[in-house]
Every structure is written in C-alpha cells, then in structure tokens.
Amino acid sequence: MNMSFRGDIELMRGVAVTLVVLFHLKLAFIPSGFVGVDMFFVISGYLMAVAFSSNDARIIEFYERRARRVLPAAMVIMLVFFAISPFIFLPFEAKKISEPFWGMIFFAPNLAFWKIDDYFSALVFSPTLHYWSLGVELQYYLVFPLLVYFLGRKPLPFILVALTSLIACVVVTRLSSKTAFFFLPFRLWEFLAGYFAFALGGGAILRKFSDSSYGVITFAIAILGLIIYSLVPVPQNQFPGIYALVPVLLTSVAITTGLSDAKLNAVFGVGFFRWIGKISYSIYLVHFIVIFVFMYSPFSAWKTLTIFDNLAAVCVTLLLSALSYKYLEIPFRNRKLINAKQFWIGLLALYLVCASVILIYGRLAYFSSMREPDIQKISNAVDDIGEIRCGKLQKLMEFGESSCYLHKSDHPEKTVYLVGDSHMDAIKHIFVNEAVERKISVRLNRDRCFLGVGQCSSSEVIKQIKAYKVTDVVMHGYAYENFDYGDLQRLIDWASENKVALHFIGPVPSYSKSIPESMYEEYVSKSKVIESIDLKSFLASVPLSYVAFREANKTKKGVYFYYPENYFCEPLCKYSDSQNIYYYDGHHLTLSGASFIRPIVSEIYSRPSL
C-alpha cells in the first residue's frame, strides 16, 4: 500500500465530513454525527506519523506543509465571512464573530469557544463554532514534533502519554465536559490512536492482510460501525469521555487494516465519497457557515429547515467547497507555484489584513451607524453589560478564594460584601463606581447562587465576613421563591449579634421575554409585543415567602430592605427610553438600567456603620 497517499483514507474523510454535515443540519436520524470530528483527529494523527516516518524529517518543512494545508483556506474563508457578517446579522451579533476570529489568528479558536459556551448549546450565536477543531489540530501540529523529539520513536512513552490523556479525558469529562471537549490535552489520545495505527499498519503482515477478504470485511465493518454509532443518541453532556472510545477505536481499525484502491473501486458509490473526501477540508470550513446562514433568525430564534432548505444548503456548500479547493487549497499547497519565501510573506500579509479588518470593524461598531436608530438602540442594549463576576485577572490574583475584590480601598471606612446571582452581576458596577468616590472596599461572591444556598448560605457568608472584616452585606438575586429563608434568618440573627449590617435589595420588574428581542419584533411587525407591567401587578407577582420574610425583619436593627420598583414604576414600569433599553434580556438590567438603583447604593453607603 502507498503510505504517502491512500484512497481509503480519502474515503474515510468523506464519511467523516458527511456525518458532521448531517449532524449540523440537525437531522433527527443522526444525533451523534459529531463523532466525525473524532474520526478526523485519528486520521490526522496517522498522517502526522506518516510525515515523520523518516529519520531525516525536517521540522521546518513539516510546519510549512501543515501551514500550507490548513491556514490560507481557513483564514480567507473566515475573513470573507467576517467582512460580510454586518450585512447579514445585527451589529451585536456580528461583533460576536470577532473573538473566535482573534482565536484563529493565535491558533486557539477552541479556547475562545470554550470561554463562550458549550459546543452543544442551541442558544449560542456562533457561526464559526466548527473552527474549534482547527484549534485542536493546529495545537497538535505544534506539539507532535516535540513529542517525537523528546520521546523518540519507541512506542512505550507514546503509550503512556496516550493513556494519561485518555484517563484525564474521562475524569475531566465528568467534571466539565466542555473543558474535555475543547482542550487538546484531553483529545491528545485520539491523535495518538492514529499514530499507533500507523505503527501497526506499516508492517508487511498487515499490508498483506488488507488485500485479503478478511481485510475487506474488517474495513467494511469498521466503517459501517462508525455510521451506525452516529445514529445512536450519545449523551452529549458526557462526551468525549468513554463515549469517544468507540469512534476512535473503529477509525484506528479501519486505518490499520486499510483497503487498496483496486478493492475500493470495486464498490459502487465509493468514487463520490472519495471526491467528498478530497474536498473534505473545504467542506468542513464552509458547511457550518452556510447552514448557520440558512437557519439564522435574529436573537438566536433559529429556523427549522425544510427538506428543500437542506438540499439547497448542501448544494451551496459543495459549490463553495469546490471553489475553495480549486482556488485556495491547491494553489497554496503547490510549492512550485508559491515557494516557501512567497508563502510565508503572503501568510503574514493575510494575518495583518485579518487583524486590521477586525480592528476597523470594531472601531466602526460593525457598521451599526448604517442601521436605523431603533436597531442601533436594540444592539447597544445587548452590549450594555459589564464584565461577568470577578473577572479573569482578579480570579488569578485571588486563586482558590470563594470571593474577590471588585474594588479595594486603603483603610476603608466600610467593606461591603455583595452576595447573589447574575442579578447582582447586573448591578455590581454601580456599587463599584460609587465606592471609587468613597473609602469603601467591595467584594463579590465568586459563584452565582440562590440566597441562603451554597456560597450564599449563612455559613459561607459568615466566613467571608470574618476573613475580610466585612461591615455590610448586600444581598440580591432572582427566583425569590427558591431562597432558603430559614438560612437567611440565621444570618440575620448572627449579624445582629456581631454588628454587621444586612441590606436586601428586592426584585426588579421582570418580563416573560427578552426586551431587546421583543422590541425588535415590534420594530419588524409594527405592532405591540411587550406586555406592560404596572406597580400593582408587579407587587402582586412578588413571592409571598419573600414578603413574609421582609415583614418579619424590616424593623430589626441593622437589617434594611430596598424597593427597586420605586424607581422603575411610576406606576407603569419602565423598560426603555428614547436612548437606552434597561434590560439585556427579560430580567437582567443593562448598565443603563442598573443606574436606576444608584439611589439605593448611595443610601447603603451613607448609612453609618453599626
């Protein structure tokens, strides 16, 4: 068998990309088509082993070949799509593409997507989500030559590395399947499975076996097994873990066994899948973007594609992929057409263009000024939010702590501890801004939680009070019916004995649907969508458990209750004005909306310490 080119590998690529495309079309009969990516990882591991099969393999030449193979097509397609995105999507949506674009520039789109959300989430606006696997591939290309250099070519060290990666993958999948899914260390064993397939398949005995009837049957069973496995509902929240073993092992068996071109060509339909395999990289780059555009509806209200839509998306994908293969892949891989010097200069120029376009688009606010004022206001609302929780730098500075400083003052007159969920996140910036003008330090609980539960429980809050000499605790959250009022009562009793002030900020008016999305629907339909809330109806919606808790404690010394509705409802509750929208969904305040509770923050800060 020819080790430099194998038609059976081409066929396997065709099968793998077909499974992935069908999965992304959200076809019910193929719930686990994403295992096609695992097939690609094993195939890549095999091909990288082929590239380093000779002792005189040059690392620089290896990197050049990999760069020619992967980067030009990936960057040009991403650049073109990003350039036209403001004319397809709303400005705030187009902005979301820039972060993974930066990730691609730095060979780490997988890390950008890990930061954003889960691969299987149906709510995330990520038209370039499929680029995550390119990040893992690129990182493996960087790592593999180093593994060969440091581990040599003996199998035992590679086996130990692969087993370590597999065990870590299984363990981390249980703790955070998203982390195991996106990070190379927990996918390394899949690539190394391809390396082992090369080590086994390079033997004369297995090459002879591949041309026998037993070899044909083994190869066919492995491919059929991969297709059948994609039809089985694999638990997505437990993948990769042990569920990735099946596609990895079956792909390894197929590669190890192999199949000669003579045997392949005797099978009807193989020629089509080999052609799909030949342009599979371009198909992979293009397909998700095309499908996403077909499914797109503003605010992630995805359309369900009809059979005609699916066929149209596939046809557009194949057409664009064929063009990409002919005009991007082939020319850049041709070292006679583009020599090494020209390639690296051109690639650098392409990277500079990509970075410049991202910066220019950001500066122009993704052409939002071209949109009507109502659309600008809606887009601004979705972006009118601050940094989530503690911020990455502060987490590193206070690693392992269950709370963090949002603002630290020298010799503070007060130390305020903010406790709550994402609703506290929405208003914490007002506390910080006010604290900067005063001698006040502000801390925040690190993980979101219901009041009285987890990090918001009395025992955890008391620990923080003692550790940081907290003088005032401010509590605010959502779903007031889920608070542990018994635990909160214990906190009140302890605080009154220890002269710590407790401040409870009540619920803000909330709506059943996202305000920006509803306002967009009103803009399009020219009809009323948002149901108005007045003070009377809001008060009737406040859980009785919270009302009873408030009434039982409102006269206690050192316990204070605050009423956001006094600032939002007059008596009709406000959700926007001519310039700003006060919510970025149905119940979380934007920074503009949070400014309404500034009088509450001033009152809290102005109260004398107990």
PECOR-V281541 format. One record per residue. RES is the residue in three letters. PHI is phi in whole degrees, 0 to 359 (999 if undefined). Layout:
BEGIN
RES_PHI ; RES_PHI
END
This chain:
BEGIN
MET_999 ; ASN_282 ; MET_281 ; SER_277 ; PHE_220 ; ARG_228 ; GLY_296 ; ASP_291 ; ILE_294 ; GLU_300 ; LEU_299 ; MET_297 ; ARG_298 ; GLY_299 ; VAL_295 ; ALA_299 ; VAL_290 ; THR_296 ; LEU_299 ; VAL_294 ; VAL_298 ; LEU_296 ; PHE_295 ; HIS_289 ; LEU_284 ; LYS_60 ; LEU_280 ; ALA_296 ; PHE_281 ; ILE_230 ; PRO_289 ; SER_236 ; GLY_297 ; PHE_297 ; VAL_293 ; GLY_301 ; VAL_294 ; ASP_296 ; MET_300 ; PHE_299 ; PHE_298 ; VAL_294 ; ILE_300 ; SER_298 ; GLY_300 ; TYR_295 ; LEU_295 ; MET_293 ; ALA_293 ; VAL_299 ; ALA_298 ; PHE_253 ; SER_288 ; SER_264 ; ASN_292 ; ASP_260 ; ALA_299 ; ARG_266 ; ILE_296 ; ILE_298 ; GLU_295 ; PHE_300 ; TYR_296 ; GLU_297 ; ARG_297 ; ARG_293 ; ALA_296 ; ARG_299 ; ARG_291 ; VAL_251 ; LEU_287 ; PRO_303 ; ALA_298 ; ALA_298 ; MET_287 ; VAL_294 ; ILE_296 ; MET_297 ; LEU_296 ; VAL_298 ; PHE_295 ; PHE_297 ; ALA_296 ; ILE_266 ; SER_300 ; PRO_296 ; PHE_266 ; ILE_251 ; PHE_249 ; LEU_289 ; PRO_306 ; PHE_292 ; GLU_284 ; ALA_301 ; LYS_299 ; LYS_293 ; ILE_281 ; SER_293 ; GLU_295 ; PRO_294 ; PHE_296 ; TRP_301 ; GLY_301 ; MET_294 ; ILE_300 ; PHE_259 ; PHE_61 ; ALA_218 ; PRO_297 ; ASN_298 ; LEU_288 ; ALA_296 ; PHE_287 ; TRP_301 ; LYS_293 ; ILE_284 ; ASP_185 ; ASP_282 ; TYR_300 ; PHE_269 ; SER_293 ; ALA_270 ; LEU_257 ; VAL_279 ; PHE_275 ; SER_216 ; PRO_291 ; THR_244 ; LEU_302 ; HIS_297 ; TYR_291 ; TRP_303 ; SER_291 ; LEU_295 ; GLY_299 ; VAL_296 ; GLU_299 ; LEU_300 ; GLN_294 ; TYR_292 ; TYR_301 ; LEU_288 ; VAL_278 ; PHE_302 ; PRO_301 ; LEU_291 ; LEU_298 ; VAL_297 ; TYR_294 ; PHE_274 ; LEU_262 ; GLY_74 ; ARG_244 ; LYS_281 ; PRO_290 ; LEU_302 ; PRO_301 ; PHE_293 ; ILE_297 ; LEU_295 ; VAL_296 ; ALA_296 ; LEU_295 ; THR_298 ; SER_296 ; LEU_296 ; ILE_297 ; ALA_298 ; CYS_299 ; VAL_296 ; VAL_292 ; VAL_292 ; THR_301 ; ARG_291 ; LEU_275 ; SER_204 ; SER_299 ; LYS_298 ; THR_294 ; ALA_296 ; PHE_290 ; PHE_265 ; PHE_260 ; LEU_304 ; PRO_306 ; PHE_265 ; ARG_244 ; LEU_303 ; TRP_298 ; GLU_291 ; PHE_296 ; LEU_291 ; ALA_298 ; GLY_293 ; TYR_298 ; PHE_292 ; ALA_298 ; PHE_294 ; ALA_299 ; LEU_281 ; GLY_290 ; GLY_281 ; GLY_281 ; ALA_295 ; ILE_296 ; LEU_289 ; ARG_296 ; LYS_291 ; PHE_297 ; SER_296 ; ASP_269 ; SER_275 ; SER_297 ; TYR_294 ; GLY_294 ; VAL_299 ; ILE_296 ; THR_298 ; PHE_299 ; ALA_297 ; ILE_296 ; ALA_297 ; ILE_294 ; LEU_297 ; GLY_298 ; LEU_296 ; ILE_294 ; ILE_297 ; TYR_298 ; SER_291 ; LEU_271 ; VAL_266 ; PRO_291 ; VAL_277 ; PRO_301 ; GLN_293 ; ASN_281 ; GLN_238 ; PHE_250 ; PRO_282 ; GLY_48 ; ILE_291 ; TYR_288 ; ALA_278 ; LEU_299 ; VAL_297 ; PRO_297 ; VAL_293 ; LEU_293 ; LEU_295 ; THR_295 ; SER_297 ; VAL_297 ; ALA_297 ; ILE_292 ; THR_297 ; THR_290 ; GLY_70 ; LEU_205 ; SER_289 ; ASP_299 ; ALA_299 ; LYS_290 ; LEU_297 ; ASN_292 ; ALA_280 ; VAL_262 ; PHE_293 ; GLY_90 ; VAL_295 ; GLY_302 ; PHE_295 ; PHE_291 ; ARG_291 ; TRP_295 ; ILE_301 ; GLY_295 ; LYS_297 ; ILE_257 ; SER_299 ; TYR_295 ; SER_295 ; ILE_301 ; TYR_298 ; LEU_294 ; VAL_269 ; HIS_301 ; PHE_294 ; ILE_297 ; VAL_297 ; ILE_298 ; PHE_300 ; VAL_296 ; PHE_296 ; MET_274 ; TYR_297 ; SER_213 ; PRO_308 ; PHE_63 ; SER_57 ; ALA_270 ; TRP_298 ; LYS_278 ; THR_271 ; LEU_281 ; THR_277 ; ILE_301 ; PHE_298 ; ASP_300 ; ASN_299 ; LEU_296 ; ALA_297 ; ALA_297 ; VAL_294 ; CYS_296 ; VAL_298 ; THR_299 ; LEU_296 ; LEU_296 ; LEU_295 ; SER_293 ; ALA_298 ; LEU_294 ; SER_298 ; TYR_298 ; LYS_286 ; TYR_256 ; LEU_242 ; GLU_295 ; ILE_298 ; PRO_300 ; PHE_288 ; ARG_275 ; ASN_275 ; ARG_287 ; LYS_281 ; LEU_283 ; ILE_232 ; ASN_285 ; ALA_301 ; LYS_298 ; GLN_298 ; PHE_296 ; TRP_292 ; ILE_294 ; GLY_297 ; LEU_294 ; LEU_298 ; ALA_298 ; LEU_298 ; TYR_296 ; LEU_295 ; VAL_297 ; CYS_300 ; ALA_297 ; SER_295 ; VAL_296 ; ILE_300 ; LEU_295 ; ILE_294 ; TYR_297 ; GLY_296 ; ARG_296 ; LEU_271 ; ALA_53 ; TYR_54 ; PHE_59 ; SER_296 ; SER_294 ; MET_283 ; ARG_272 ; GLU_296 ; PRO_306 ; ASP_297 ; ILE_292 ; GLN_299 ; LYS_295 ; ILE_296 ; SER_295 ; ASN_298 ; ALA_296 ; VAL_293 ; ASP_267 ; ASP_275 ; ILE_227 ; GLY_264 ; GLU_295 ; ILE_283 ; ARG_49 ; CYS_275 ; GLY_89 ; LYS_296 ; LEU_296 ; GLN_293 ; LYS_298 ; LEU_291 ; MET_292 ; GLU_238 ; PHE_300 ; GLY_88 ; GLU_279 ; SER_268 ; SER_210 ; CYS_213 ; TYR_278 ; LEU_268 ; HIS_206 ; LYS_239 ; SER_251 ; ASP_287 ; HIS_50 ; PRO_293 ; GLU_286 ; LYS_219 ; THR_238 ; VAL_256 ; TYR_249 ; LEU_271 ; VAL_232 ; GLY_161 ; ASP_253 ; SER_295 ; HIS_288 ; MET_292 ; ASP_305 ; ALA_290 ; ILE_247 ; LYS_298 ; HIS_294 ; ILE_293 ; PHE_298 ; VAL_292 ; ASN_300 ; GLU_291 ; ALA_291 ; VAL_299 ; GLU_278 ; ARG_233 ; LYS_269 ; ILE_227 ; SER_259 ; VAL_231 ; ARG_241 ; LEU_222 ; ASN_294 ; ARG_287 ; ASP_251 ; ARG_293 ; CYS_197 ; PHE_290 ; LEU_297 ; GLY_89 ; VAL_231 ; GLY_58 ; GLN_294 ; CYS_263 ; SER_286 ; SER_300 ; SER_295 ; GLU_290 ; VAL_296 ; ILE_297 ; LYS_302 ; GLN_292 ; ILE_301 ; LYS_290 ; ALA_290 ; TYR_240 ; LYS_53 ; VAL_290 ; THR_259 ; ASP_222 ; VAL_249 ; VAL_248 ; MET_240 ; HIS_199 ; GLY_194 ; TYR_231 ; ALA_55 ; TYR_299 ; GLU_287 ; ASN_259 ; PHE_290 ; ASP_267 ; TYR_289 ; GLY_296 ; ASP_291 ; LEU_297 ; GLN_294 ; ARG_296 ; LEU_294 ; ILE_299 ; ASP_297 ; TRP_292 ; ALA_296 ; SER_294 ; GLU_282 ; ASN_247 ; LYS_55 ; VAL_245 ; ALA_279 ; LEU_244 ; HIS_238 ; PHE_251 ; ILE_267 ; GLY_291 ; PRO_289 ; VAL_266 ; PRO_304 ; SER_230 ; TYR_235 ; SER_287 ; LYS_220 ; SER_307 ; ILE_294 ; PRO_301 ; GLU_295 ; SER_295 ; MET_292 ; TYR_295 ; GLU_298 ; GLU_295 ; TYR_297 ; VAL_285 ; SER_275 ; LYS_59 ; SER_222 ; LYS_287 ; VAL_242 ; ILE_283 ; GLU_275 ; SER_292 ; ILE_240 ; ASP_252 ; LEU_301 ; LYS_297 ; SER_292 ; PHE_295 ; LEU_300 ; ALA_290 ; SER_272 ; VAL_292 ; PRO_305 ; LEU_297 ; SER_296 ; TYR_288 ; VAL_299 ; ALA_296 ; PHE_298 ; ARG_295 ; GLU_294 ; ALA_286 ; ASN_238 ; LYS_290 ; THR_261 ; LYS_286 ; LYS_293 ; GLY_84 ; VAL_243 ; TYR_230 ; PHE_241 ; TYR_233 ; TYR_236 ; PRO_301 ; GLU_299 ; ASN_296 ; TYR_256 ; PHE_260 ; CYS_244 ; GLU_224 ; PRO_273 ; LEU_286 ; CYS_282 ; LYS_267 ; TYR_233 ; SER_194 ; ASP_225 ; SER_292 ; GLN_249 ; ASN_229 ; ILE_249 ; TYR_268 ; TYR_229 ; TYR_261 ; ASP_213 ; GLY_272 ; HIS_211 ; HIS_268 ; LEU_282 ; THR_285 ; LEU_300 ; SER_294 ; GLY_291 ; ALA_296 ; SER_297 ; PHE_293 ; ILE_267 ; ARG_305 ; PRO_300 ; ILE_294 ; VAL_297 ; SER_298 ; GLU_294 ; ILE_298 ; TYR_291 ; SER_277 ; ARG_293 ; PRO_294 ; SER_294 ; LEU_286
END
